[in-house]
Amino acid sequence: MKTHNFSAGPCILPQEVFKEASESLINFDNLGLSVIEISHRSKSFVAVMDEAVALVKDQLQVPDTHEVLFLQGGASMQFAMLAFNFLSENGKGQYLDTGAWSAKAYKEAAGLGSAEVVASSKDANYNYIPKGYAIDDNADYFHCTSNNTIYGTQIKEFPQTEAPLICDMSSDIFSRPVDVSKFDLIYAGAQKNLGPAGATLVIVKKDALGKSGRYIPTMLDYNTHISKGSMFNTPPVFSVYVSMLTLRWLKANGGVEAAQQRNEEKAALLYNEIDRNPLFVGTAAVEDRSTMNACFLLNDEAAHKEAFDAMIAEKNISGVNGHRSVGGYRASMYNAMDLDSVAALVDCMKELENKF
Ligand SMILES: *Cc1c(COP(=O)(O)O)cnc(C)c1O
């Protein structure tokens, strides 16, 4: 029986990708060797890195002004790395505070120099995206988080600003088209829509670099990695390889536009049930609801939680517990999730209603 994996991250990837990746662990590229035992500088692996970069460029229509990198350290390392590269001694970074990840990003900039929060939804446990705030066009950069994995909110329209625009897209990259030319830096930990943990995707505008005036530790300097094609040191080979396979799968399935359609269909199915079913309530502001992570509560946990959890277990639904800071349930519906998995969850919600 199929297990429906709603985990927020690491999370579901396409079954075809798992199959091919598992074969590559024994015999990669007909070399009689595993993908994780060959040199990262071998012809076979260099081809993997090149294809992964080319697929990112193709899928997101990355303009020639931007470089695509696969780094390590997760999105969390980017919080500090971007500050070293973009925040000057006398300048300031501006932040939109939409959740725990935004706050962690802000902390790293504030520790290095001057950082400001332009707006925050912390007062409402981050259940909405602030709007109508002002960004200083002269700031060194403006930082936002496109999808707030923990709270289930998502920026639908990015702000206009003359300041360099930086975005943590860890949990919704490749889930919808994005105009990369508007951003100076986009970064994403691989483990939410792309591949296994270990690689971090970075898309950076070349012109925007070299302006912070700081000493940048070698490993934290984007230019180090640009000049070496993401091979300054040993890259996370397996994570890059599986990311490449996922990108091939995405392309074969119609690319980001088709993914967006499927994601909207899945999200609509679940949100319609959350809104219709009197036993449940959604936690995120309706206009800001994420297509990737849907957060909801039972109106009466004491009366219904035990029965609902039993139904979920019976249907082989996994990973729907809400983050500890929100409670309730969180259904993550990344690209690789099929509509039938969301339908299985919705069936449980209907069954619960019929029972009580
Ligand atoms: C998961 C997540 C992170 C943290 O990613 P790591 O790769 O574990 O550092 C950062 N930002 C967002 C939006 C996330 O969802």
The ligand as an SDF file (V2000), in Angstrom:
LIG
                    3D

 15 15  0  0  0  0  0  0  0  0999 V2000
   13.9490   24.3760    5.5400 C   0  0  0  0  0  0  0  0  0  0  0  0
   14.1360   25.8160    5.3510 C   0  0  0  0  0  0  0  0  0  0  0  0
   15.3490   26.4580    5.6680 C   0  0  0  0  0  0  0  0  0  0  0  0
   16.5210   25.7280    6.2900 C   0  0  0  0  0  0  0  0  0  0  0  0
   17.1670   24.9780    5.3590 O   0  0  0  0  0  0  0  0  0  0  0  0
   18.5130   24.1940    5.7140 P   0  0  0  0  0  0  0  0  0  0  0  0
   18.9540   23.7320    4.3730 O   0  0  0  0  0  0  0  0  0  0  0  0
   18.1450   23.0960    6.6560 O   0  0  0  0  0  0  0  0  0  0  0  0
   19.4560   25.1620    6.3470 O   0  0  0  0  0  0  0  0  0  0  0  0
   15.4640   27.8040    5.4090 C   0  0  0  0  0  0  0  0  0  0  0  0
   14.4470   28.5010    4.8770 N   0  0  0  0  0  0  0  0  0  0  0  0
   13.2600   27.9160    4.5760 C   0  0  0  0  0  0  0  0  0  0  0  0
   12.1750   28.7420    3.9610 C   0  0  0  0  0  0  0  0  0  0  0  0
   13.0740   26.5650    4.7950 C   0  0  0  0  0  0  0  0  0  0  0  0
   11.9000   25.9900    4.4870 O   0  0  0  0  0  0  0  0  0  0  0  0
  1  2  1  0
  2  3  1  0
  2 14  2  0
  3  4  1  0
  3 10  2  0
  4  5  1  0
  5  6  1  0
  6  7  2  0
  6  8  1  0
  6  9  1  0
 10 11  1  0
 11 12  2  0
 12 13  1  0
 12 14  1  0
 14 15  1  0
M  END
$$$$
